[in-house]
Amino acid sequence: MLLGLRDEPMIYLHGATIYTSRGKIEQGAMICIGEAIRAIGRADDLPCPVSAQSIDLSGLSLVPGFIDLQINGAFGMDFTSNPDCIWQVGEQITRFGVIAFLPTIISSPDETIQHAQAVLQNGPPSNYQGARALGLHLEGPYLNPEKSGAHEPSNLRLPDPKVYGQWNPSTQVRMVTLAPELPGGIQAIKLLAEKGVLVSAGHSQASFNQAMDGIQAGIRYGTHLFNAMPPLDHREPGLAGALLGDTRCAAGMIVDGYHVHPTMVKLAWNSLGIQRTSLVTDAMAALSMPPGTYELGKRHLQVDGTTARLEDGRLAGSLLSLDVALRNLMEFTGCSLDEALPTITQVPARLLSLEPSIGGLKPGAAADFVILNSALDVVEVWINGRTTRPVE
């Protein structure tokens, strides 16, 4: 018999198709006690405990909560220009199914990074009901100036061990994007990887051999595959080819239909597969906002309602939400929902060493899940066994 611990609430969700870590369960049931999942199975085999609150989800899907490894801001707020807004954004991005994220700080002075570290170190405000900020993604400042994109060139610099030597998960740095070909790049990769930081290659001119040297040193991820890196070439595969070809690495993709052509998304999917494809949004302040001018660090971007661009027309961040990215991947590749879900659940959780507590639905895991309708729209989001604010 399942009993609530110290009067923790018990929830019985039933009737949905449940996408667990081990497969799909039609007419499933799940019992949550407090902040954790306690049991999952077929509703016929897992009856409702007498003391549980019963919630009928017939006709819906119950899936793991989504994790975004690269988001710059949303709702008119930019993390780099104002790190204090991280928790405000975190409370609102749950409407897209996001239960955890890495606030991304693009190339900035050290003081900006330290400010963002302090925001996370101090924790969310009281009664916070938003997505977990898992740590920072520092996209830069160790990037190749030839592939700076929207990053302010004056903020780019060579790797400095006195600075990056202080970056690790305990100081709120979980992921660092750098160009492995920079002088001192290999040393930085080795040290960061040893400290438990996910090291990603991006904004880079690395040749195939330079990229492979970086992977050998500890790179395990690629930041927005195909973007801000040399094009894939049949004689010089470059960074993109190294990421696609080396099974030690996963790669992030911005699947909005603008950053990567749908055919290239399908080719990458066929190469990376379920276990190495990672969908990210790279969303910026204009996500869920009207057209206009918005900030990304020091740069002002023009937003037309579909894309965000620099004055010269180059893409700079996106207006993509993670639920839309999921649907786009299915449309572009023809994959099923159970094939697509790991790209925003299990894969990022594994990359950040969050499993088994986060990233899948299984007994003992956090009660983080998303309820989808037949069109795969987000209906409701639960974090730690509690519903967040209603989806708008």
Beta strands, then each sheet from edge to edge (+ up, - down):
strand 1: 10-14
strand 2: 17-20
strand 3: 23-25
strand 4: 28-33
strand 5: 36-42
strand 6: 53-56
strand 7: 61-64
strand 8: 66-71
strand 9: 73-74
strand 10: 77-78
strand 11: 98-106
strand 12: 132-133
strand 13: 136-139
strand 14: 173-178
strand 15: 198-201
strand 16: 221-222
strand 17: 250-254
strand 18: 277-280
strand 19: 292-296
strand 20: 299-303
strand 21: 308-309
strand 22: 369-372
strand 23: 378-383
strand 24: 386-387
sheet 1: 5+ 4- 1+ 6+
sheet 2: 3+ 2- 7- 22+ 23- 24+
sheet 3: 8+ 11+ 12+
sheet 4: 8+ 11+ 13+ 14+ 15+ 16+ 17+ 18+
sheet 5: 9+ 10-
sheet 6: 19+ 20- 21+
end
